[in-house]
Amino acid sequence: MPHKLHEANLEGLRGLAAFMIVFCHIFTYKQELDPNLIISAIGNYTADGHFSVLIFFCLSGYVIGISNKQQLKTRADVLAYLKKRFIRLYPIYLVSILSIVCFINSQQIGLLIKHLFFGQVLLGPVFYENNPLWSLNYEVIFYLLFIPLSLFELSPKKVLLTALTIAFINTVLHSYYHTPSLLSSYLLGFVFWLSGLILSQYSSKKNSTPLSANFVVSTFCLILASKYIINLPPKLAGLFNFPETVPWISRAIPLSDMLILPFCVAYILLLTNINFRYRKAVIIILYAFPLLIFANAFLKHNWAVVAIPVTFYCASLLLLNPNFLKNTTAALVKLMIYLGSISYAVYAMHFPILSYFHSITFFSGSIFTFNIRMIIFFIILIGVCVFLEKYMQPKAKKYLNKLLTKT
């Protein structure tokens, strides 16, 4: 179960987001799971992995906020904060890095050392066999930025507006002065993180009536239905994004992602059950907005594209009835909370495991082998992650606490 300070429903959201990323990578990197089969997503649908990463950033800021209600005032406070973050991140991160050593050649030793210090992205590329780790570099930077934010009692809202303004100016100037695209990406990611931090300030303002399991699962289904919720026309997207000649890793979070930010904030507000003035209006908008996307797809005869999102959407509406599959939804929420408790390991380990599957070329090349491989993949993934989170991490935490306390 999650820490008492952590919202249980948000732990479920974390689990959902982690497995959305896994499914996204399975179908986006088409031959990773089965090297001799080019698989296409069902109905052209893949879970929105990028949206999930942005949710992770918001959740990270929120958790830091509720875990650090007291201002950092002294050197001892800062060291205690850094120790907690290091102990939580590094053991599983180190396992993730070491798991791909067999894919690294002698010319990449320097890059490996950079990874060991979270230097990927900023100091060099990310290893393909573990490319999701790009976001861990962002996380570490955001954790470090929280220190001056807390020490000097800076307003998170003002810092957010400043970061957004600088990112906007930097993006606009790029076409003329080749300003660093990575600066905008970091700042915009920090906007998501700060949004979660700001939300944590209202974490005590709960509704008196707890959320039903049906509403929680309904919200999860709505998230799964939101794959095409933001899809700017190419010409309009060009105004907000860096050109494709810029490496993706340097423009991972474009200005257009700000259109997604309200949805991330809204989902966290709902799942934390925070009481705010326009709660009912936000719920109505969230459930009505996908209809515009679906209507546009039907008018363009792209029915197959939205077939699965429509299915999830219909499920989200049915589950608004608090008595519909009540026992099932309660069990499902418990499952998602548990998956959330191993979500960090899932995120860190799923791509290395996929890379090993890619290197195994026998029993490959058909839908049958793909399905069997997927079953085996998830058995291994969940087994490894349960071991890391429930067995290794507690022991590493105990050992590192003693070691760092002595020093």
N, C-alpha and C positions, 0 to 999 in steps of 0.2 A: 504494500500500500504506500501511497505517496507520503512525504513528510507532512506533518500537521499544518504547516504554513502553506503548503501547496494545494491548489484547488484540485479536487479529485477529477472533476469534469475536464479540466485543462490537461490533466495527465492523460485522459482518454483522447483528447484532441491531439496531444503529442504523439500518442500511439498511432492514431489515424494518419497524421501527417507523415510519420516515418514510413509506414507501409505504402502510402501513396507514392512516395519517392522511390521505393523499391520497385513497385509495379511500373512506374514511369520509366525507370532505367532498363527494366527487362524488355520493354517494348520499344524504347527509343534506340537503345544499342541492340539492334535486332539479332545479332549473332553471338552475343555474349553467353547466353544460357545454352544455346544449341548452335555450335559453330558451323554446321552444315545445313542450316535452315534459316532462310530469311523470313521471319515471322512478321505479320502485320497485326496491328492492334485490332481488337474486335470492334467492328463498325467504325474504324478510324478513331477509336477512343482510347486515350491513355490518361491515367490519373495525372493531375497537374502537379508535377514535382516542383516546379519553380514557385508556384503559389504556396506549396508546403514549406519551402525554405523560408519564405517571407513570414509565414505564420510562426515558424521556429524563432525567428529574430524577435518578433513581438512577444512571444512566450518567454524568451530569455530575459528581455528587459523587465517583464512583469515579475518573474521569479526573483531576479536580483532586487527589485524594489521591495517585495514583501519579505525577503530574507535579510534585508539591510535597512530596516526602518530607522535605526539610529544612524546619525551622521558619522562619517569617518572623521575623527578629529586628531588622532595622534599617529605617530609612526607605527605603534603597536597595532592600532586598528587597521591600518593599511596592510601590514604584514599578515595579520589574521585573515583579512579578506582575500589576499592573494593566495595564502596557503589553502584556503577552502576551495578556491577556483582551480588551483593547480591539482589538488588531490582529486577533485571531481573529474577534471578533463583528462589529465595526462596518462594514467595507467592504461585505460582502454585505447586512448589515442596512440600510445606507444605500441600496443599490440597490433593495432591497425597498420601502423607504419612497418613494423617488423614482418607482418604477414605477407608483404609484397617484395621482400628483399630478394627473393629468387628471380624476380622479373627485372632486377636492376643490373646494369652492366657497370664496368669499372669507371666509365666516363661520367656516371651519374652519382658518384659518391658525394660530390659537393652538394648536389641537389638534395640527396638524402639527409645530409647534415642540416640543411636549411629547413627541411620538413621537421626534423627533430626539435627545432626551436620555433615551430609554427611560422616559418618564413616563406612558405609557399604563397604564391600570388604576388606578394610584395617584392620578394627577392628572386623569384624564379617561377617557372611553370609548376603545375601540379602533376604528379605521376598519373598517367592514364589509368593505371590499375586501381587507383584510389582517388579519382577526380572529385568525388563529393567533398573531399577535405578542404576544398577552396573556402567553404563557409566557416570552417574552424579558424582560419586566419582572421576572418572578419570578427568572429565571436571574441577572440582573444583581444583584438584591438578595442572592441566595445567595452570589454571588462576593464581594460586599462583606462579608457576614457571616463569610466564611472568614478575613478579615484579623484581627479580634480573636480569633477561635477559635484561630488559629495563634500570634499574637503573645503571647497570655496562656496558651498551652498548656492551653486548656480541654478537658475530656474530651468528645469528640463524643457518647458514649453518655449522659452526664449532660445535655448540652445537648438531645439528642433527647428524653429523658424530660421535661425541663422544657417544651420546646416543645409536646409532646403534652398535657401536663397543662394548660397555659394554654389551648390550643386547645379542649380538652374543657370546661373551666370557662366559657370565653367562649361556646361554643355553647349550653351549658345556660342560661346567664344571659340569652341573647339574647331569649328569650320574655318575660322579666320586665323587663329594663332596656335592651333594644335595643342591646346591645353590638355593636361593629363586626364584621360577618361577614367582612370582608376580612382582619381580623387572623387569624382561624382559618384561612382559606384559605392565607395566606402561611406560617403556622406549620406547617400540615400538609404543604404542599409542601416546606418545609424538612426535615421529618421524612424524606421520601423521599430528598432530596438528601443528608442526613446518613447515611442508611442506606448509600448508595453510598460515602460517604467512609469509613465504618467498615469496609466490606468491603475497601476498598483496603489496609487495614492487614494483611490476610492474603494479599495478592496474591503473596507469595513462596512460600507454602505450596502448591505444585502437586503433583498426582499425577504419579507417574513415567511413567505411560502416557498419551500424548496422546489427545485426543478424536478419534474418527473423524469423517469428513465426514458419514457416515450419522447419527450421534448428533446432530450439530449441526443438520442439516436436520430430523431427527425432532423436535427441540426447537422449531424454528421452526414446524413443522406443529402441534405441541401448543399453541403460543401462538395460532395462527390458529383453533384449535378452542375457545379459551377465551372466546369472546364472551359467553356467558351464565354464566360461572363464578361470578360474584357478582351476585345479583339479589334484593335484599331485598324482602320483602312491603311494600306501601305504608305500612301502619301502623308497621311496625318501622323503615322508612327515615325516617319522619317524626321519630323520636326522635333520629336521628343527623344529620339534615340541616337546613339553614335552610329556612324556608318559601319557596315559589315566588314570593311577593310581593317577595322580595329579588332584585335583578338578578343574572342568572347570573354575570356577570363578577366579582361580589363574593362569590360562593360557589362558585367554580370547583372547589375541592377540598374536599369535605365530609368530615365525620368518618367516614362510612361507607367512604370510600376506604382507611381503615386495614385493611379486610378484604382489600384487594388487595395491600397492602405485602408480606406473606409470599411471594406468588407472584413479585413483582418481584425480591425478594432471592434466592429459590430459583433463578430462571432465570439470574441473574447468577452465582451460585455455581457452577451447573452449567457454564455456557458459559466461565467463566474456569478451569475445571478445578481449583478450589481444593479441597484435601483437608480434609474435616471429618468428624466422628465419625459423623453420621447420614446420610451422603450417599445410601446405598442406600435408606434409609427415605424420604427426601425424594423420590427418583426414583419410588418406588412410589406415594406419595401423589399426586404430580403427574399420573401417568398414570392413576390410579384415580379421582381426584376428578371428572373430566368425566362419568364414567359415571353419577354421581348426578344430574347436570343432565339428561343425555340420558334417563335412566329417568323422571324427573319429566315431561319433555316428552311422552314416549310415552304415559304414563299419562293425560295430559290431552289426548291426540290432537293435539298441536301438532307433528306430525312435520315439517311443512314448515319450521318455525322452525329446527330443528336439522339439517336435511338436509346443508347445507354444512359446519357444524362437525363432524358425524359423519364426513364424507368426509375432512376434514383429520385427524381423530383416527385413523381407520383407517390413513391414510398414515403417521402418526407411529409406529404400532405396527409396520407392515411395515418401516419404515426402521430399527428396532432390530436387524434382521438386518444385520450389518456388510457382507455381500456383496450385498445387494439394491440394484441400480442404483448400484453403487459409483462408476463413472466419472461418471455423471450428477450424483450428489450432490457429488462433488469439484468439478466445474465450477460447480455451483450455489452452493457456499460461496464460491468465488472471485468470482462475480458479485455476491453479497450484500455481500462485503467492499468491492468497488468501489463499489456503490451506497451503502454506508455512508460512503465517503470523500466523497460529494457530498450527504450527507443533510441537512446544515445548509442548504445552498442550496435543496434540495427543499422543506424545511419553510418556508423564508422566502419562496419564490417561487411555490409552487403556487397559492395562493389569488388573488394578483394576476392570474396567467395565466387562472385560471378566470373571474375577473371580466371580462377582455377577451373571452373566449368568450361570456359572457352578453350582452355588448353587441352581438355580431354575430348579427343575427336571421335572415339568409337561410340557406338550406340547413339547415333546422331543423324539428323537429316529428315525427320518426318514429324508430323503433328503428334504422333504417339510418343516418340522419344522426347519431344519438347515437353509434353505434359508430365511424363515420368520424371524428367529432369527437374521440372518446376517443383514437383512434390518433394523430391530429394533435397533440392536447394532450400526449400523453406524448413524442412526438418533440420538440416544442418545449421541454417542461419539462426533459427530460434534456439536450438540447442547450444550453439556457441555463445549467443547473446545472454541466455539465462546463466550459463556458467560465468561469463565475464561480469555481469551485473550483480548476480546473487551470491557468487562464491568468491571470485577473484577481487572485485572492487572493495568489498568490506575488509578483506585481509590487507589489501594494498592501503586502504584508508587508515587502518590501525597501525600498520608499519610506518607509513609516511608521517602520521601524526607524531609518533614517538621520535622518529628521526629528525623531523623539522623542529620539534620542541627542544631537543638537545642542542641543536645548532642555533 
